[in-house]
Amino acid sequence: VVLFTSFRVCKMSIEEQLIENAKNGKVLTHKCTDCGHLHLSTAYYCLKCGSKGFEDVLLEGTGTIATYTIITVAPAGFEKYTPYAFVVINLDNSELRISGFMAEIATPADLPVGTKVKITDFDERGIIVEKQ
């Protein structure tokens, strides 16, 4: 008896790759193959030269807090997380910024601008960030 099996190689979408890398503390970026400008992985063309050619580059998910908003009145479904901060991070060794979710931030004293942070996970809230 000969059994034939077929399988299909599934390529992960950019969103799926972004999520999997965030779960491992990394940030998926795209580097323009023409000019070398670095972009977040959601870019479709180079903001510097207009090229559509990119290569994937993984960055460590570490950086410093650039700014944030503390949420004390959360949207439906997020009430159990309050208070929390929606943060913008300056990624180390690049000019890129990425946003994420930081739990248990109730006052500005809890999170001074410039605080060292790292990406630790991804869940229904988005990219999860913790102090280093």
TORZAKE-75817 format. One record per residue (C-alpha): residue in one letter; x, y, z. Coordinates in nm, 3 decimals. Example, Ala and Ser with C-alpha at 12.3 -4.5 7.8 and 13.67 -1.06 7.14 Angstrom:
BEGIN
code->A	X->1.230	Y->-0.450	Z->0.780
code->S	X->1.367	Y->-0.106	Z->0.714
***
This chain:
BEGIN
code->V	X->0.000	Y->0.000	Z->0.000
code->V	X->0.138	Y->0.335	Z->-0.100
code->L	X->0.008	Y->0.637	Z->0.085
code->F	X->0.037	Y->0.980	Z->-0.065
code->T	X->0.038	Y->1.274	Z->0.163
code->S	X->0.029	Y->1.630	Z->0.064
code->F	X->0.132	Y->1.924	Z->0.268
code->R	X->0.148	Y->2.292	Z->0.220
code->V	X->0.423	Y->2.518	Z->0.346
code->C	X->0.258	Y->2.813	Z->0.515
code->K	X->0.448	Y->3.135	Z->0.522
code->M	X->0.378	Y->3.344	Z->0.828
code->S	X->0.231	Y->3.688	Z->0.767
code->I	X->0.422	Y->3.997	Z->0.878
code->E	X->0.179	Y->4.034	Z->1.170
code->E	X->0.237	Y->3.673	Z->1.279
code->Q	X->0.614	Y->3.721	Z->1.255
code->L	X->0.594	Y->4.045	Z->1.456
code->I	X->0.395	Y->3.865	Z->1.729
code->E	X->0.624	Y->3.561	Z->1.745
code->N	X->0.935	Y->3.778	Z->1.766
code->A	X->0.782	Y->4.002	Z->2.036
code->K	X->0.712	Y->3.689	Z->2.241
code->N	X->1.088	Y->3.626	Z->2.224
code->G	X->1.184	Y->3.984	Z->2.316
code->K	X->1.273	Y->4.086	Z->1.960
code->V	X->1.143	Y->4.343	Z->1.711
code->L	X->1.107	Y->4.250	Z->1.346
code->T	X->1.219	Y->4.537	Z->1.124
code->H	X->1.275	Y->4.588	Z->0.753
code->K	X->1.597	Y->4.728	Z->0.612
code->C	X->1.576	Y->4.888	Z->0.268
code->T	X->1.793	Y->4.691	Z->0.025
code->D	X->1.864	Y->5.009	Z->-0.175
code->C	X->1.956	Y->5.269	Z->0.088
code->G	X->1.978	Y->5.073	Z->0.414
code->H	X->1.714	Y->5.278	Z->0.600
code->L	X->1.553	Y->5.082	Z->0.883
code->H	X->1.173	Y->5.063	Z->0.919
code->L	X->0.924	Y->4.884	Z->1.140
code->S	X->0.804	Y->4.569	Z->0.969
code->T	X->0.472	Y->4.728	Z->0.873
code->A	X->0.634	Y->4.951	Z->0.607
code->Y	X->0.548	Y->4.874	Z->0.244
code->Y	X->0.798	Y->5.111	Z->0.084
code->C	X->1.109	Y->5.293	Z->0.203
code->L	X->1.030	Y->5.631	Z->0.355
code->K	X->1.375	Y->5.755	Z->0.252
code->C	X->1.410	Y->5.643	Z->-0.111
code->G	X->1.073	Y->5.490	Z->-0.209
code->S	X->1.210	Y->5.141	Z->-0.279
code->K	X->0.991	Y->4.837	Z->-0.214
code->G	X->1.287	Y->4.606	Z->-0.153
code->F	X->1.346	Y->4.502	Z->0.208
code->E	X->1.534	Y->4.245	Z->0.409
code->D	X->1.424	Y->4.136	Z->0.755
code->V	X->1.637	Y->4.247	Z->1.050
code->L	X->1.573	Y->4.144	Z->1.410
code->L	X->1.651	Y->4.396	Z->1.682
code->E	X->1.670	Y->4.334	Z->2.054
code->G	X->1.346	Y->4.457	Z->2.211
code->T	X->1.522	Y->4.691	Z->2.453
code->G	X->1.514	Y->5.066	Z->2.480
code->T	X->1.401	Y->5.362	Z->2.684
code->I	X->1.063	Y->5.521	Z->2.748
code->A	X->1.009	Y->5.820	Z->2.517
code->T	X->0.656	Y->5.901	Z->2.632
code->Y	X->0.346	Y->5.733	Z->2.767
code->T	X->-0.017	Y->5.773	Z->2.866
code->I	X->-0.148	Y->5.627	Z->3.190
code->I	X->-0.486	Y->5.461	Z->3.151
code->T	X->-0.710	Y->5.457	Z->3.458
code->V	X->-1.044	Y->5.431	Z->3.276
code->A	X->-0.993	Y->5.145	Z->3.034
code->P	X->-1.196	Y->5.051	Z->2.727
code->A	X->-1.430	Y->4.752	Z->2.747
code->G	X->-1.239	Y->4.430	Z->2.799
code->F	X->-0.931	Y->4.596	Z->2.949
code->E	X->-1.075	Y->4.702	Z->3.287
code->K	X->-0.893	Y->4.422	Z->3.472
code->Y	X->-0.556	Y->4.568	Z->3.368
code->T	X->-0.600	Y->4.919	Z->3.509
code->P	X->-0.400	Y->5.112	Z->3.582
code->Y	X->-0.159	Y->5.062	Z->3.295
code->A	X->0.050	Y->5.270	Z->3.058
code->F	X->0.047	Y->5.277	Z->2.680
code->V	X->0.417	Y->5.347	Z->2.614
code->V	X->0.636	Y->5.459	Z->2.325
code->I	X->0.987	Y->5.315	Z->2.334
code->N	X->1.303	Y->5.446	Z->2.167
code->L	X->1.463	Y->5.119	Z->2.057
code->D	X->1.830	Y->5.078	Z->2.141
code->N	X->2.077	Y->5.101	Z->1.852
code->S	X->1.825	Y->5.249	Z->1.607
code->E	X->1.613	Y->5.556	Z->1.544
code->L	X->1.295	Y->5.348	Z->1.558
code->R	X->1.014	Y->5.380	Z->1.810
code->I	X->0.757	Y->5.116	Z->1.894
code->S	X->0.456	Y->5.123	Z->2.121
code->G	X->0.343	Y->4.875	Z->2.382
code->F	X->0.154	Y->4.799	Z->2.702
code->M	X->0.307	Y->4.831	Z->3.047
code->A	X->0.117	Y->4.696	Z->3.348
code->E	X->0.085	Y->4.845	Z->3.696
code->I	X->0.179	Y->5.203	Z->3.609
code->A	X->-0.043	Y->5.430	Z->3.819
code->T	X->0.148	Y->5.760	Z->3.838
code->P	X->0.426	Y->5.938	Z->3.650
code->A	X->0.656	Y->5.856	Z->3.941
code->D	X->0.619	Y->5.487	Z->3.848
code->L	X->0.771	Y->5.545	Z->3.504
code->P	X->1.009	Y->5.836	Z->3.448
code->V	X->1.083	Y->5.920	Z->3.083
code->G	X->1.413	Y->5.752	Z->2.998
code->T	X->1.344	Y->5.436	Z->3.201
code->K	X->1.515	Y->5.130	Z->3.053
code->V	X->1.262	Y->4.873	Z->2.933
code->K	X->1.238	Y->4.552	Z->2.734
code->I	X->0.973	Y->4.377	Z->2.529
code->T	X->0.878	Y->4.051	Z->2.699
code->D	X->0.565	Y->3.917	Z->2.530
code->F	X->0.260	Y->3.972	Z->2.311
code->D	X->-0.103	Y->3.901	Z->2.401
code->E	X->-0.452	Y->4.046	Z->2.353
code->R	X->-0.322	Y->4.381	Z->2.481
code->G	X->-0.046	Y->4.399	Z->2.220
code->I	X->0.329	Y->4.420	Z->2.281
code->I	X->0.405	Y->4.373	Z->2.651
code->V	X->0.683	Y->4.585	Z->2.801
code->E	X->0.856	Y->4.559	Z->3.141
code->K	X->1.120	Y->4.761	Z->3.323
code->Q	X->1.471	Y->4.618	Z->3.286
***
